[in-house]
């Protein structure tokens, strides 16, 4: 399955480590079967830092950097 990310928004965040981060929210798009360039939304969102690192977002919208224990808060 071919997947493409479409930027929905970006926003500044403050980490529990005192660092400032830029979080980018993307929607996953998938290639329509039999099409050369028709992409449609999957309804799945993905969050990453500006440098590409993954951001985990829980059901209550809490954001964490996996493996680091850093919690992010929208600035």
N, CA, C and O atoms as a Maestro MAE file, in Angstrom:
{
 s_m_m2io_version
 :::
 2.0.0
}

f_m_ct {
 s_m_title
 :::
 protein
 m_atom[300] {
  # First column is atom index #
  i_m_mmod_type
  r_m_x_coord
  r_m_y_coord
  r_m_z_coord
  i_m_residue_number
  s_m_chain_name
  s_m_pdb_residue_name
  s_m_pdb_atom_name
  i_m_atomic_number
  :::
  1 25 0.842 -1.169 0.000 1 A "UNK " " N  " 7
  2 3 0.000 0.000 0.000 1 A "UNK " " CA " 6
  3 2 0.892 1.240 0.000 1 A "UNK " " C  " 6
  4 15 1.787 1.364 0.837 1 A "UNK " " O  " 8
  5 25 0.652 2.147 -0.928 2 A "UNK " " N  " 7
  6 3 1.392 3.397 -0.984 2 A "UNK " " CA " 6
  7 2 0.736 4.405 -0.061 2 A "UNK " " C  " 6
  8 15 -0.481 4.590 -0.087 2 A "UNK " " O  " 8
  9 25 1.561 5.062 0.762 3 A "UNK " " N  " 7
  10 3 1.060 6.053 1.706 3 A "UNK " " CA " 6
  11 2 1.848 7.338 1.539 3 A "UNK " " C  " 6
  12 15 3.058 7.325 1.315 3 A "UNK " " O  " 8
  13 25 1.135 8.445 1.652 4 A "UNK " " N  " 7
  14 3 1.734 9.775 1.581 4 A "UNK " " CA " 6
  15 2 1.212 10.555 2.783 4 A "UNK " " C  " 6
  16 15 0.070 10.360 3.201 4 A "UNK " " O  " 8
  17 25 2.037 11.433 3.338 5 A "UNK " " N  " 7
  18 3 1.611 12.275 4.456 5 A "UNK " " CA " 6
  19 2 1.272 13.663 3.945 5 A "UNK " " C  " 6
  20 15 2.010 14.244 3.149 5 A "UNK " " O  " 8
  21 25 0.141 14.191 4.413 6 A "UNK " " N  " 7
  22 3 -0.314 15.533 4.048 6 A "UNK " " CA " 6
  23 2 -0.315 16.381 5.319 6 A "UNK " " C  " 6
  24 15 -1.003 16.052 6.286 6 A "UNK " " O  " 8
  25 25 0.460 17.479 5.319 7 A "UNK " " N  " 7
  26 3 0.548 18.337 6.495 7 A "UNK " " CA " 6
  27 2 -0.780 19.027 6.752 7 A "UNK " " C  " 6
  28 15 -1.319 19.703 5.876 7 A "UNK " " O  " 8
  29 25 -1.311 18.851 7.971 8 A "UNK " " N  " 7
  30 3 -2.559 19.493 8.367 8 A "UNK " " CA " 6
  31 2 -2.283 20.784 9.131 8 A "UNK " " C  " 6
  32 15 -2.907 21.813 8.874 8 A "UNK " " O  " 8
  33 25 -1.342 20.719 10.073 9 A "UNK " " N  " 7
  34 3 -0.991 21.888 10.877 9 A "UNK " " CA " 6
  35 2 0.354 21.647 11.545 9 A "UNK " " C  " 6
  36 15 0.832 20.515 11.627 9 A "UNK " " O  " 8
  37 25 0.949 22.723 12.016 10 A "UNK " " N  " 7
  38 3 2.131 22.624 12.864 10 A "UNK " " CA " 6
  39 2 1.958 23.633 13.988 10 A "UNK " " C  " 6
  40 15 1.296 24.658 13.827 10 A "UNK " " O  " 8
  41 25 2.562 23.327 15.127 11 A "UNK " " N  " 7
  42 3 2.412 24.204 16.283 11 A "UNK " " CA " 6
  43 2 3.604 24.039 17.218 11 A "UNK " " C  " 6
  44 15 4.234 22.982 17.260 11 A "UNK " " O  " 8
  45 25 3.906 25.100 17.969 12 A "UNK " " N  " 7
  46 3 5.002 25.007 18.941 12 A "UNK " " CA " 6
  47 2 4.544 24.240 20.179 12 A "UNK " " C  " 6
  48 15 3.371 24.271 20.552 12 A "UNK " " O  " 8
  49 25 5.485 23.562 20.797 13 A "UNK " " N  " 7
  50 3 5.199 22.822 22.025 13 A "UNK " " CA " 6
  51 2 6.384 22.965 22.968 13 A "UNK " " C  " 6
  52 15 7.524 23.144 22.539 13 A "UNK " " O  " 8
  53 25 6.091 22.883 24.251 14 A "UNK " " N  " 7
  54 3 7.123 22.934 25.275 14 A "UNK " " CA " 6
  55 2 7.234 21.554 25.896 14 A "UNK " " C  " 6
  56 15 6.236 20.959 26.301 14 A "UNK " " O  " 8
  57 25 8.469 21.050 25.966 15 A "UNK " " N  " 7
  58 3 8.692 19.731 26.538 15 A "UNK " " CA " 6
  59 2 8.917 19.798 28.031 15 A "UNK " " C  " 6
  60 15 9.343 20.826 28.559 15 A "UNK " " O  " 8
  61 25 8.633 18.706 28.708 16 A "UNK " " N  " 7
  62 3 8.870 18.630 30.150 16 A "UNK " " CA " 6
  63 2 10.361 18.714 30.467 16 A "UNK " " C  " 6
  64 15 10.741 18.869 31.628 16 A "UNK " " O  " 8
  65 25 11.208 18.611 29.439 17 A "UNK " " N  " 7
  66 3 12.654 18.759 29.586 17 A "UNK " " CA " 6
  67 2 13.104 20.215 29.430 17 A "UNK " " C  " 6
  68 15 14.299 20.508 29.483 17 A "UNK " " O  " 8
  69 25 12.132 21.134 29.236 18 A "UNK " " N  " 7
  70 3 12.458 22.554 29.096 18 A "UNK " " CA " 6
  71 2 12.767 22.988 27.675 18 A "UNK " " C  " 6
  72 15 12.955 24.179 27.426 18 A "UNK " " O  " 8
  73 25 12.824 22.052 26.739 19 A "UNK " " N  " 7
  74 3 13.115 22.352 25.338 19 A "UNK " " CA " 6
  75 2 11.848 22.791 24.615 19 A "UNK " " C  " 6
  76 15 10.737 22.415 24.987 19 A "UNK " " O  " 8
  77 25 12.041 23.591 23.578 20 A "UNK " " N  " 7
  78 3 10.928 23.975 22.702 20 A "UNK " " CA " 6
  79 2 10.977 23.085 21.463 20 A "UNK " " C  " 6
  80 15 12.049 22.788 20.936 20 A "UNK " " O  " 8
  81 25 9.801 22.667 21.011 21 A "UNK " " N  " 7
  82 3 9.680 21.767 19.865 21 A "UNK " " CA " 6
  83 2 8.647 22.318 18.895 21 A "UNK " " C  " 6
  84 15 7.793 23.124 19.262 21 A "UNK " " O  " 8
  85 25 8.742 21.866 17.649 22 A "UNK " " N  " 7
  86 3 7.707 22.148 16.660 22 A "UNK " " CA " 6
  87 2 7.079 20.806 16.297 22 A "UNK " " C  " 6
  88 15 7.760 19.902 15.812 22 A "UNK " " O  " 8
  89 25 5.770 20.685 16.536 23 A "UNK " " N  " 7
  90 3 5.041 19.453 16.258 23 A "UNK " " CA " 6
  91 2 4.271 19.632 14.951 23 A "UNK " " C  " 6
  92 15 3.620 20.656 14.741 23 A "UNK " " O  " 8
  93 25 4.349 18.643 14.089 24 A "UNK " " N  " 7
  94 3 3.634 18.661 12.806 24 A "UNK " " CA " 6
  95 2 2.595 17.542 12.808 24 A "UNK " " C  " 6
  96 15 2.908 16.387 13.098 24 A "UNK " " O  " 8
  97 25 1.353 17.904 12.480 25 A "UNK " " N  " 7
  98 3 0.265 16.927 12.401 25 A "UNK " " CA " 6
  99 2 0.011 16.620 10.924 25 A "UNK " " C  " 6
  100 15 -0.166 17.529 10.112 25 A "UNK " " O  " 8
  101 25 -0.005 15.349 10.594 26 A "UNK " " N  " 7
  102 3 -0.201 14.904 9.222 26 A "UNK " " CA " 6
  103 2 -1.413 13.984 9.135 26 A "UNK " " C  " 6
  104 15 -1.777 13.321 10.107 26 A "UNK " " O  " 8
  105 25 -2.025 13.956 7.971 27 A "UNK " " N  " 7
  106 3 -3.050 12.962 7.668 27 A "UNK " " CA " 6
  107 2 -2.445 11.999 6.665 27 A "UNK " " C  " 6
  108 15 -1.796 12.405 5.701 27 A "UNK " " O  " 8
  109 25 -2.668 10.718 6.908 28 A "UNK " " N  " 7
  110 3 -2.180 9.713 5.960 28 A "UNK " " CA " 6
  111 2 -3.121 9.657 4.760 28 A "UNK " " C  " 6
  112 15 -4.343 9.619 4.912 28 A "UNK " " O  " 8
  113 25 -2.537 9.653 3.580 29 A "UNK " " N  " 7
  114 3 -3.277 9.482 2.329 29 A "UNK " " CA " 6
  115 2 -2.843 8.166 1.712 29 A "UNK " " C  " 6
  116 15 -1.706 7.729 1.892 29 A "UNK " " O  " 8
  117 25 -3.749 7.541 0.988 30 A "UNK " " N  " 7
  118 3 -3.417 6.291 0.312 30 A "UNK " " CA " 6
  119 2 -3.719 6.436 -1.177 30 A "UNK " " C  " 6
  120 15 -4.642 7.148 -1.572 30 A "UNK " " O  " 8
  121 25 -2.939 5.759 -1.978 31 A "UNK " " N  " 7
  122 3 -3.114 5.798 -3.421 31 A "UNK " " CA " 6
  123 2 -4.334 4.980 -3.817 31 A "UNK " " C  " 6
  124 15 -4.493 3.834 -3.396 31 A "UNK " " O  " 8
  125 25 -5.185 5.580 -4.624 32 A "UNK " " N  " 7
  126 3 -6.381 4.885 -5.098 32 A "UNK " " CA " 6
  127 2 -5.949 3.776 -6.063 32 A "UNK " " C  " 6
  128 15 -5.218 4.038 -7.018 32 A "UNK " " O  " 8
  129 25 -6.400 2.531 -5.818 33 A "UNK " " N  " 7
  130 3 -6.009 1.423 -6.703 33 A "UNK " " CA " 6
  131 2 -6.352 1.701 -8.165 33 A "UNK " " C  " 6
  132 15 -7.445 2.173 -8.477 33 A "UNK " " O  " 8
  133 25 -5.411 1.404 -9.051 34 A "UNK " " N  " 7
  134 3 -5.625 1.591 -10.476 34 A "UNK " " CA " 6
  135 2 -5.395 3.020 -10.941 34 A "UNK " " C  " 6
  136 15 -5.601 3.334 -12.113 34 A "UNK " " O  " 8
  137 25 -4.973 3.880 -10.033 35 A "UNK " " N  " 7
  138 3 -4.763 5.284 -10.374 35 A "UNK " " CA " 6
  139 2 -3.268 5.603 -10.348 35 A "UNK " " C  " 6
  140 15 -2.510 5.030 -9.565 35 A "UNK " " O  " 8
  141 25 -2.865 6.512 -11.204 36 A "UNK " " N  " 7
  142 3 -1.457 6.915 -11.243 36 A "UNK " " CA " 6
  143 2 -1.151 7.967 -10.189 36 A "UNK " " C  " 6
  144 15 -0.037 8.000 -9.667 36 A "UNK " " O  " 8
  145 25 -2.119 8.836 -9.859 37 A "UNK " " N  " 7
  146 3 -1.825 9.921 -8.926 37 A "UNK " " CA " 6
  147 2 -3.058 10.437 -8.188 37 A "UNK " " C  " 6
  148 15 -3.155 11.635 -7.921 37 A "UNK " " O  " 8
  149 25 -3.998 9.557 -7.856 38 A "UNK " " N  " 7
  150 3 -5.162 9.968 -7.071 38 A "UNK " " CA " 6
  151 2 -4.995 9.471 -5.643 38 A "UNK " " C  " 6
  152 15 -4.921 8.267 -5.398 38 A "UNK " " O  " 8
  153 25 -4.936 10.405 -4.710 39 A "UNK " " N  " 7
  154 3 -4.732 10.085 -3.302 39 A "UNK " " CA " 6
  155 2 -5.992 10.435 -2.521 39 A "UNK " " C  " 6
  156 15 -6.621 11.462 -2.774 39 A "UNK " " O  " 8
  157 25 -6.355 9.581 -1.577 40 A "UNK " " N  " 7
  158 3 -7.516 9.897 -0.747 40 A "UNK " " CA " 6
  159 2 -7.159 9.702 0.725 40 A "UNK " " C  " 6
  160 15 -6.311 8.876 1.061 40 A "UNK " " O  " 8
  161 25 -7.820 10.476 1.608 41 A "UNK " " N  " 7
  162 3 -7.536 10.404 3.038 41 A "UNK " " CA " 6
  163 2 -7.934 9.061 3.637 41 A "UNK " " C  " 6
  164 15 -8.915 8.444 3.222 41 A "UNK " " O  " 8
  165 25 -7.150 8.618 4.624 42 A "UNK " " N  " 7
  166 3 -7.457 7.368 5.325 42 A "UNK " " CA " 6
  167 2 -8.170 7.633 6.642 42 A "UNK " " C  " 6
  168 15 -8.719 6.710 7.244 42 A "UNK " " O  " 8
  169 25 -8.169 8.889 7.100 43 A "UNK " " N  " 7
  170 3 -8.764 9.223 8.388 43 A "UNK " " CA " 6
  171 2 -7.824 9.003 9.557 43 A "UNK " " C  " 6
  172 15 -8.220 9.137 10.715 43 A "UNK " " O  " 8
  173 25 -6.568 8.663 9.253 44 A "UNK " " N  " 7
  174 3 -5.575 8.415 10.295 44 A "UNK " " CA " 6
  175 2 -4.621 9.603 10.370 44 A "UNK " " C  " 6
  176 15 -4.061 10.028 9.359 44 A "UNK " " O  " 8
  177 25 -4.443 10.136 11.581 45 A "UNK " " N  " 7
  178 3 -3.520 11.251 11.790 45 A "UNK " " CA " 6
  179 2 -2.213 10.719 12.360 45 A "UNK " " C  " 6
  180 15 -2.188 9.692 13.039 45 A "UNK " " O  " 8
  181 25 -1.138 11.424 12.077 46 A "UNK " " N  " 7
  182 3 0.191 11.059 12.552 46 A "UNK " " CA " 6
  183 2 0.886 12.338 12.996 46 A "UNK " " C  " 6
  184 15 0.791 13.367 12.326 46 A "UNK " " O  " 8
  185 25 1.579 12.275 14.117 47 A "UNK " " N  " 7
  186 3 2.271 13.448 14.648 47 A "UNK " " CA " 6
  187 2 3.760 13.173 14.687 47 A "UNK " " C  " 6
  188 15 4.205 12.099 15.093 47 A "UNK " " O  " 8
  189 25 4.528 14.175 14.251 48 A "UNK " " N  " 7
  190 3 5.985 14.077 14.245 48 A "UNK " " CA " 6
  191 2 6.579 15.421 14.632 48 A "UNK " " C  " 6
  192 15 5.958 16.470 14.466 48 A "UNK " " O  " 8
  193 25 7.800 15.360 15.152 49 A "UNK " " N  " 7
  194 3 8.525 16.598 15.379 49 A "UNK " " CA " 6
  195 2 9.052 17.092 14.047 49 A "UNK " " C  " 6
  196 15 9.087 16.349 13.066 49 A "UNK " " O  " 8
  197 25 9.454 18.325 14.018 50 A "UNK " " N  " 7
  198 3 9.989 18.924 12.798 50 A "UNK " " CA " 6
  199 2 11.162 18.118 12.243 50 A "UNK " " C  " 6
  200 15 11.372 18.087 11.030 50 A "UNK " " O  " 8
  201 25 11.933 17.460 13.128 51 A "UNK " " N  " 7
  202 3 13.088 16.673 12.680 51 A "UNK " " CA " 6
  203 2 12.713 15.247 12.273 51 A "UNK " " C  " 6
  204 15 13.587 14.451 11.930 51 A "UNK " " O  " 8
  205 25 11.394 14.914 12.309 52 A "UNK " " N  " 7
  206 3 10.926 13.612 11.848 52 A "UNK " " CA " 6
  207 2 10.665 12.593 12.942 52 A "UNK " " C  " 6
  208 15 10.076 11.546 12.674 52 A "UNK " " O  " 8
  209 25 11.092 12.875 14.178 53 A "UNK " " N  " 7
  210 3 10.836 11.923 15.264 53 A "UNK " " CA " 6
  211 2 9.342 11.809 15.535 53 A "UNK " " C  " 6
  212 15 8.606 12.793 15.471 53 A "UNK " " O  " 8
  213 25 8.914 10.600 15.837 54 A "UNK " " N  " 7
  214 3 7.505 10.297 16.091 54 A "UNK " " CA " 6
  215 2 7.062 10.897 17.419 54 A "UNK " " C  " 6
  216 15 7.834 10.934 18.377 54 A "UNK " " O  " 8
  217 25 5.821 11.367 17.476 55 A "UNK " " N  " 7
  218 3 5.193 11.854 18.711 55 A "UNK " " CA " 6
  219 2 3.981 10.974 18.977 55 A "UNK " " C  " 6
  220 15 3.118 10.822 18.112 55 A "UNK " " O  " 8
  221 25 3.915 10.395 20.174 56 A "UNK " " N  " 7
  222 3 2.754 9.596 20.555 56 A "UNK " " CA " 6
  223 2 1.681 10.524 21.109 56 A "UNK " " C  " 6
  224 15 1.967 11.380 21.947 56 A "UNK " " O  " 8
  225 25 0.453 10.356 20.643 57 A "UNK " " N  " 7
  226 3 -0.667 11.146 21.144 57 A "UNK " " CA " 6
  227 2 -1.700 10.166 21.691 57 A "UNK " " C  " 6
  228 15 -2.180 9.286 20.975 57 A "UNK " " O  " 8
  229 25 -2.034 10.331 22.967 58 A "UNK " " N  " 7
  230 3 -2.992 9.416 23.603 58 A "UNK " " CA " 6
  231 2 -4.423 9.891 23.351 58 A "UNK " " C  " 6
  232 15 -4.638 10.956 22.773 58 A "UNK " " O  " 8
  233 25 -5.374 9.114 23.776 59 A "UNK " " N  " 7
  234 3 -6.785 9.444 23.559 59 A "UNK " " CA " 6
  235 2 -7.191 10.751 24.216 59 A "UNK " " C  " 6
  236 15 -8.125 11.416 23.768 59 A "UNK " " O  " 8
  237 25 -6.476 11.124 25.296 60 A "UNK " " N  " 7
  238 3 -6.785 12.389 25.975 60 A "UNK " " CA " 6
  239 2 -5.927 13.536 25.438 60 A "UNK " " C  " 6
  240 15 -5.817 14.584 26.075 60 A "UNK " " O  " 8
  241 25 -5.319 13.336 24.266 61 A "UNK " " N  " 7
  242 3 -4.497 14.322 23.558 61 A "UNK " " CA " 6
  243 2 -3.176 14.650 24.247 61 A "UNK " " C  " 6
  244 15 -2.544 15.649 23.902 61 A "UNK " " O  " 8
  245 25 -2.740 13.837 25.212 62 A "UNK " " N  " 7
  246 3 -1.421 14.017 25.811 62 A "UNK " " CA " 6
  247 2 -0.375 13.582 24.782 62 A "UNK " " C  " 6
  248 15 -0.540 12.563 24.112 62 A "UNK " " O  " 8
  249 25 0.697 14.362 24.666 63 A "UNK " " N  " 7
  250 3 1.741 14.077 23.679 63 A "UNK " " CA " 6
  251 2 3.042 13.701 24.397 63 A "UNK " " C  " 6
  252 15 3.444 14.353 25.360 63 A "UNK " " O  " 8
  253 25 3.688 12.639 23.911 64 A "UNK " " N  " 7
  254 3 4.949 12.165 24.489 64 A "UNK " " CA " 6
  255 2 5.930 11.804 23.383 64 A "UNK " " C  " 6
  256 15 5.539 11.416 22.282 64 A "UNK " " O  " 8
  257 25 7.215 11.941 23.703 65 A "UNK " " N  " 7
  258 3 8.254 11.471 22.799 65 A "UNK " " CA " 6
  259 2 8.610 10.058 23.230 65 A "UNK " " C  " 6
  260 15 9.094 9.861 24.344 65 A "UNK " " O  " 8
  261 25 8.378 9.061 22.366 66 A "UNK " " N  " 7
  262 3 8.611 7.668 22.729 66 A "UNK " " CA " 6
  263 2 10.059 7.419 23.197 66 A "UNK " " C  " 6
  264 15 11.020 7.913 22.609 66 A "UNK " " O  " 8
  265 25 10.166 6.644 24.261 67 A "UNK " " N  " 7
  266 3 11.479 6.227 24.752 67 A "UNK " " CA " 6
  267 2 12.234 7.285 25.542 67 A "UNK " " C  " 6
  268 15 13.334 7.022 26.028 67 A "UNK " " O  " 8
  269 25 11.664 8.477 25.681 68 A "UNK " " N  " 7
  270 3 12.399 9.534 26.377 68 A "UNK " " CA " 6
  271 2 11.701 9.997 27.655 68 A "UNK " " C  " 6
  272 15 12.340 10.582 28.529 68 A "UNK " " O  " 8
  273 25 10.410 9.743 27.770 69 A "UNK " " N  " 7
  274 3 9.665 10.212 28.925 69 A "UNK " " CA " 6
  275 2 9.296 11.689 28.857 69 A "UNK " " C  " 6
  276 15 8.697 12.222 29.791 69 A "UNK " " O  " 8
  277 25 9.651 12.354 27.757 70 A "UNK " " N  " 7
  278 3 9.346 13.779 27.609 70 A "UNK " " CA " 6
  279 2 7.881 13.959 27.231 70 A "UNK " " C  " 6
  280 15 7.396 13.352 26.277 70 A "UNK " " O  " 8
  281 25 7.187 14.794 27.985 71 A "UNK " " N  " 7
  282 3 5.791 15.121 27.721 71 A "UNK " " CA " 6
  283 2 5.753 16.490 27.066 71 A "UNK " " C  " 6
  284 15 6.432 17.415 27.512 71 A "UNK " " O  " 8
  285 25 4.957 16.623 26.004 72 A "UNK " " N  " 7
  286 3 4.845 17.887 25.278 72 A "UNK " " CA " 6
  287 2 3.520 18.558 25.569 72 A "UNK " " C  " 6
  288 15 2.490 17.896 25.701 72 A "UNK " " O  " 8
  289 25 3.552 19.894 25.670 73 A "UNK " " N  " 7
  290 3 2.368 20.699 25.881 73 A "UNK " " CA " 6
  291 2 2.346 21.786 24.828 73 A "UNK " " C  " 6
  292 15 3.359 22.448 24.600 73 A "UNK " " O  " 8
  293 25 1.193 21.984 24.175 74 A "UNK " " N  " 7
  294 3 1.089 23.072 23.200 74 A "UNK " " CA " 6
  295 2 1.471 24.393 23.844 74 A "UNK " " C  " 6
  296 15 1.031 24.711 24.949 74 A "UNK " " O  " 8
  297 25 2.288 25.150 23.146 75 A "UNK " " N  " 7
  298 3 2.717 26.462 23.678 75 A "UNK " " CA " 6
  299 2 1.738 27.537 23.268 75 A "UNK " " C  " 6
  300 15 1.921 28.704 23.616 75 A "UNK " " O  " 8
  :::
 }
 m_bond[299] {
  # First column is bond index #
  i_m_from
  i_m_to
  i_m_order
  :::
  1 1 2 1
  2 2 3 1
  3 3 4 2
  4 3 5 1
  5 5 6 1
  6 6 7 1
  7 7 8 2
  8 7 9 1
  9 9 10 1
  10 10 11 1
  11 11 12 2
  12 11 13 1
  13 13 14 1
  14 14 15 1
  15 15 16 2
  16 15 17 1
  17 17 18 1
  18 18 19 1
  19 19 20 2
  20 19 21 1
  21 21 22 1
  22 22 23 1
  23 23 24 2
  24 23 25 1
  25 25 26 1
  26 26 27 1
  27 27 28 2
  28 27 29 1
  29 29 30 1
  30 30 31 1
  31 31 32 2
  32 31 33 1
  33 33 34 1
  34 34 35 1
  35 35 36 2
  36 35 37 1
  37 37 38 1
  38 38 39 1
  39 39 40 2
  40 39 41 1
  41 41 42 1
  42 42 43 1
  43 43 44 2
  44 43 45 1
  45 45 46 1
  46 46 47 1
  47 47 48 2
  48 47 49 1
  49 49 50 1
  50 50 51 1
  51 51 52 2
  52 51 53 1
  53 53 54 1
  54 54 55 1
  55 55 56 2
  56 55 57 1
  57 57 58 1
  58 58 59 1
  59 59 60 2
  60 59 61 1
  61 61 62 1
  62 62 63 1
  63 63 64 2
  64 63 65 1
  65 65 66 1
  66 66 67 1
  67 67 68 2
  68 67 69 1
  69 69 70 1
  70 70 71 1
  71 71 72 2
  72 71 73 1
  73 73 74 1
  74 74 75 1
  75 75 76 2
  76 75 77 1
  77 77 78 1
  78 78 79 1
  79 79 80 2
  80 79 81 1
  81 81 82 1
  82 82 83 1
  83 83 84 2
  84 83 85 1
  85 85 86 1
  86 86 87 1
  87 87 88 2
  88 87 89 1
  89 89 90 1
  90 90 91 1
  91 91 92 2
  92 91 93 1
  93 93 94 1
  94 94 95 1
  95 95 96 2
  96 95 97 1
  97 97 98 1
  98 98 99 1
  99 99 100 2
  100 99 101 1
  101 101 102 1
  102 102 103 1
  103 103 104 2
  104 103 105 1
  105 105 106 1
  106 106 107 1
  107 107 108 2
  108 107 109 1
  109 109 110 1
  110 110 111 1
  111 111 112 2
  112 111 113 1
  113 113 114 1
  114 114 115 1
  115 115 116 2
  116 115 117 1
  117 117 118 1
  118 118 119 1
  119 119 120 2
  120 119 121 1
  121 121 122 1
  122 122 123 1
  123 123 124 2
  124 123 125 1
  125 125 126 1
  126 126 127 1
  127 127 128 2
  128 127 129 1
  129 129 130 1
  130 130 131 1
  131 131 132 2
  132 131 133 1
  133 133 134 1
  134 134 135 1
  135 135 136 2
  136 135 137 1
  137 137 138 1
  138 138 139 1
  139 139 140 2
  140 139 141 1
  141 141 142 1
  142 142 143 1
  143 143 144 2
  144 143 145 1
  145 145 146 1
  146 146 147 1
  147 147 148 2
  148 147 149 1
  149 149 150 1
  150 150 151 1
  151 151 152 2
  152 151 153 1
  153 153 154 1
  154 154 155 1
  155 155 156 2
  156 155 157 1
  157 157 158 1
  158 158 159 1
  159 159 160 2
  160 159 161 1
  161 161 162 1
  162 162 163 1
  163 163 164 2
  164 163 165 1
  165 165 166 1
  166 166 167 1
  167 167 168 2
  168 167 169 1
  169 169 170 1
  170 170 171 1
  171 171 172 2
  172 171 173 1
  173 173 174 1
  174 174 175 1
  175 175 176 2
  176 175 177 1
  177 177 178 1
  178 178 179 1
  179 179 180 2
  180 179 181 1
  181 181 182 1
  182 182 183 1
  183 183 184 2
  184 183 185 1
  185 185 186 1
  186 186 187 1
  187 187 188 2
  188 187 189 1
  189 189 190 1
  190 190 191 1
  191 191 192 2
  192 191 193 1
  193 193 194 1
  194 194 195 1
  195 195 196 2
  196 195 197 1
  197 197 198 1
  198 198 199 1
  199 199 200 2
  200 199 201 1
  201 201 202 1
  202 202 203 1
  203 203 204 2
  204 203 205 1
  205 205 206 1
  206 206 207 1
  207 207 208 2
  208 207 209 1
  209 209 210 1
  210 210 211 1
  211 211 212 2
  212 211 213 1
  213 213 214 1
  214 214 215 1
  215 215 216 2
  216 215 217 1
  217 217 218 1
  218 218 219 1
  219 219 220 2
  220 219 221 1
  221 221 222 1
  222 222 223 1
  223 223 224 2
  224 223 225 1
  225 225 226 1
  226 226 227 1
  227 227 228 2
  228 227 229 1
  229 229 230 1
  230 230 231 1
  231 231 232 2
  232 231 233 1
  233 233 234 1
  234 234 235 1
  235 235 236 2
  236 235 237 1
  237 237 238 1
  238 238 239 1
  239 239 240 2
  240 239 241 1
  241 241 242 1
  242 242 243 1
  243 243 244 2
  244 243 245 1
  245 245 246 1
  246 246 247 1
  247 247 248 2
  248 247 249 1
  249 249 250 1
  250 250 251 1
  251 251 252 2
  252 251 253 1
  253 253 254 1
  254 254 255 1
  255 255 256 2
  256 255 257 1
  257 257 258 1
  258 258 259 1
  259 259 260 2
  260 259 261 1
  261 261 262 1
  262 262 263 1
  263 263 264 2
  264 263 265 1
  265 265 266 1
  266 266 267 1
  267 267 268 2
  268 267 269 1
  269 269 270 1
  270 270 271 1
  271 271 272 2
  272 271 273 1
  273 273 274 1
  274 274 275 1
  275 275 276 2
  276 275 277 1
  277 277 278 1
  278 278 279 1
  279 279 280 2
  280 279 281 1
  281 281 282 1
  282 282 283 1
  283 283 284 2
  284 283 285 1
  285 285 286 1
  286 286 287 1
  287 287 288 2
  288 287 289 1
  289 289 290 1
  290 290 291 1
  291 291 292 2
  292 291 293 1
  293 293 294 1
  294 294 295 1
  295 295 296 2
  296 295 297 1
  297 297 298 1
  298 298 299 1
  299 299 300 2
  :::
 }
}
